[in-house]
């Protein structure tokens, strides 16, 4: 902790700081031990200064967006957790070809981005409405909602590379695939920090776009995405298997399986929930149980969507 405090005392940035902050307050699972220090920079310049100083000191860094698809260990996260949620500026710009560019910071909540597009009558983001989490995390995982991948509508991604330089890239065929992006391990921008992204969108019908958004939100509600704290789908769907992962887990009789307060939901076998005071250890054990059952009994190797961070 002394190293963290010394660092924060040396750099002059606009940011809020919380020490020993329970990460359960910042994840959709509502699970997780304390962050040694959770720092929320107010703007991009403060963020870059913070990252540069922390890397120079060799301090561990973890970047937090909306806290979706995230399971934090019971002993928490050492070093700095950098909360990006204040980096949520939105800007719209008319383009010569009749489209409109919408630019957003990495911390922008996806629902807010979709609502801004709807207000301007811009088509393309409506199927992502109701998805939890932030734009930065959605870019990193190449989020996919109702048969549309984020990479299909992205115009540009701004990021901070591992050497501290600002850069940008446009999506290219081959760099992005099902829930894969260049920012994941093995990608061309692995280890980089997404700062923001832009979309060049066509005009659409406000009434039609609003109807799609309401439909997708209602579908998520019907599937139980919001009933109890969860990270949505725990495992990716492997389309080569010919059926959704949830159906495979259901066929294995895993609905209702429980370890502590970690529970495979009764309404969707690929949604694991915190039914009370679940620990990360419970949820990890339940995830491993499901993976082992799928491998042993169905011959299927399931890949988690959920990212595990911190110490257990």
N, C-alpha and C positions, 0 to 999 in steps of 0.2 A: 504493500500500500504506500510506503514512503516514496518509492520510485515514481508511482503514479502521481502522487501529490506534488512532488518536486517538478515533474514535467508540466503539470497543469499550472503551477505557479510561475514557470519560466516563460510560457507562451501567452501572448496577449490576443485572446480570441473572444468572440461573442458566443457564449455557450452556457447551457445549464449543466450542472454536475450533480449526480446522485451517487453516494458511496454505499457499498453493500446493498445495492438495490435488488430486491427479489425479481428474478426474470419471469416468475409466474404472472406478474402484473403486465407483462409485455409480449406474451405469446397467446395465440388462440387456443392452445391446449390448456392454458392456465397451469402450467407445470414449469418448474425450474428453480434452482438455487440462486444465490446472489451473484450479481455482477460486481467485481471488485470496484469498478467505477463505470457508470453509465453517463456518457457525455453526449449532449445533443447540440451540435453546432447550429448557429442561427442562419448561416449562409455558406455558399460554396467556398469563399475565400477562407473562412474559419475552418471549414472541414479540411481543406487541403493543407493548411498550416498545421492542424492537429495531426493528420496522418504523417506528414513529413517529419515532425518532431518525434512522434512515437516510434517510427521506423528507425530514426537515427539513434534512439535510445535502446532499440531492440525490444520494445514492449509488444506483447501479443495484442493483436487487433481483431475484433469481430465486428462486422457491420450489420446493424439491425434495421430492418424495414418495418413491415407491418406485423411481423412475428408469426406469420402463417407458415405452414410446412416446416416447422421448427420444433425440435424437442431438446430442451436444455437440461443438462445433467443436474442431479440433486445437489451436488457440491458447487454448482455455479460455474462462472467463467472468470478466469484470471486475466489481468491486464485491463485493457480498455474495451468496453462495448460502445461503439459509436452509433448513436441513434440518429438515423437519417430523416426522421419524419417531419422535421421542420424545413427540410429542403423540398418544398411542395409548391413552388411558384408555377403558374400556368400562363401561357401566352399564346394568342392566336394571331396568325398573319395570313392575309389573302395572298394567293399565288397567281402569277400571270395566266396560268392555264385554267383558272376557274376553281381550282381546289383551294383548300384552306389548310395551312400548317398549324398543328397544335403541338406546342412544346411543353414538357412537364419535367419537374425535378424528380429525382429518384425516390424521394419520400412521399410522393403524391399517392394517396389512397386510390386504388383502382376504381372504386365506386364514384369518387369525386371526378376523376378523369372522364369516365363514361357520361356522367351528368353534364359536364362542361361541353362535351361533344354533342349531346342531345340538345342542349340549350342553343347551340349554334347550328343545329340541323346537319351535323356531320356524321356520315355513315362509316362503319367499320369497327367501332369499339363496342357496339351494343351487346354482343354476345358475351362480353366479359363482365357485364354488370352483375353484381352480387358475389363476385369472386373476392375473397378476403385478400388482404396483403397490399403491398405497395408496388409501384411501377418498377423500381429497381430489381426487386426480387422476381417479379414476373418476367422481366427481360432475361435475367440470369438463367431462369429455368425454362425459357421459351414457353410460357404458359399456353395451354390449349383449352379452349372452352367451346363446346358444341361444334366440333369439327373445324374450328378456326384456330390457327397458331398465331401468336403475337408477331412472329417473324414475317408473316404474310402481309402485315399492314405497317410494319415499322419503316420509317424513312431513314433515320439515323440514330445512333447511340453515342452519347458522349461519355467518356470514361477517364479515369486516372490510372495510368499504367503503373507497373510495379516499381518503376524508377522515379515516380512522382511527376511525370509529365502528362499534361492533358492531351487527349487524342479523341478521335471519333472514327466510327466505321458505319458502313451501310451494309445491311444484310445481303449476303451472297449465297447462292446455291452451294451446298456442300458444307458450309460453316454451321448451318442450323438444321436440326432434325427434330423428331418427336421428343419434346421436353429436353432438348440439348441445345446449348448455345456455345459460342466461342469463349464465354466467361467461365465455363466449368473446367474441371481438371482435364488436361489434354488439349484444350482449345487454344486458338491463336492468341486469345486475350486472357488466358487463365491467370487468376490472381489479381486481375484489375478490378477497380471499383467503379460501378456504373454511377454516373453523376446525373444523367437525365436522358431523355429520348424525345424524338419528334415523329409525328405522323402527318402525311399529306393526304387529306381525306376529301372525298367527293361529297357534294350536297345530297341530302336525302330528305325524306318526309319526316317531320318531327312527330307526327301522329304515328306513323309506321314504326319509327325507331323506338318510340316510347312503348309501343305495344310489345315489341320484341324484348325490350328490357324488363317489362313487367312479367312477361312469360318466363324468361330465364330465371328471374328472381323467384317466382312462384315454384318453378321446377326444383330449384335448390331447396326451398322450404319443404316441399313435398318429400324430397329425398332425405330430409332430416339433417341438413348441413348445419343448422343453427340451433338444434334442440339442446345439445350439451356441448361443452368446450371440446373442440376437435381441431385437427389440421386438414379436414376434408379427407380426400382419398389418401390412404396410407401407402398403397403400392401403385406403381404405374400400370397402365393397361398395355399388354403386349398384343398388338393386333394380329400377330402371326398365330395366336392361339385360337382365334375365331370366336372368342367370347370374352366379355369383360372380366377383370380380376375379381370383382365383387361376386359374380356368379360362380366362379371357381371356388372361392372361399365359402360361399353359401352351400354349394354341393358337398363340401367337406364337413358341413355341420358346425361351422365356427361362429355363426351368429349367437350372441349371448355369452360367448366364452369370456371369462373374467380372471384377471390376476390383480388382487387388491382392488383398487377403484379404477383400474384400466379395463375397459370393456369393449368388446366387439359389438357394435350397436345392433339392436334387434331389428332395425329397419333397413340396414345396408351393411353387408359383410365387409366392405372395404373402407368403412368409416369407423375408426376406433375413437372412443370418447373417454373423457375424464368424468367419471360418474360421481365424483365427490372430491376426494383429496388424493388423487392418484399421484404416485411418485414416478419420476422418470424411469427408475429401475423397473417398476411394474409395467410401464408402457413398452419399454425395450424388451422385456421378457415376453410380453404378449405378441409383439411384432416377430420376434424370433420363433415363437411357437407356431405362428401362422406360416412363416417361411418354411419351417421344417416340415410341417404337415403337407404343405403344397408340394414340396420336393419329394417327400417320401411316398405320398399317396396318389399324387396326380402327375408326378414327373415334371413339375413346372418350377422354374427358377424365378421367383418374384423379386423385383427391384424396388426398394422403397423410394417414394417421393420425399418422405420426411427426412430432413437433415438433422443429425444428432451433433450437438456441440457441447463443449464444457466437460466437466468431470463428474463422474458418478460415485 
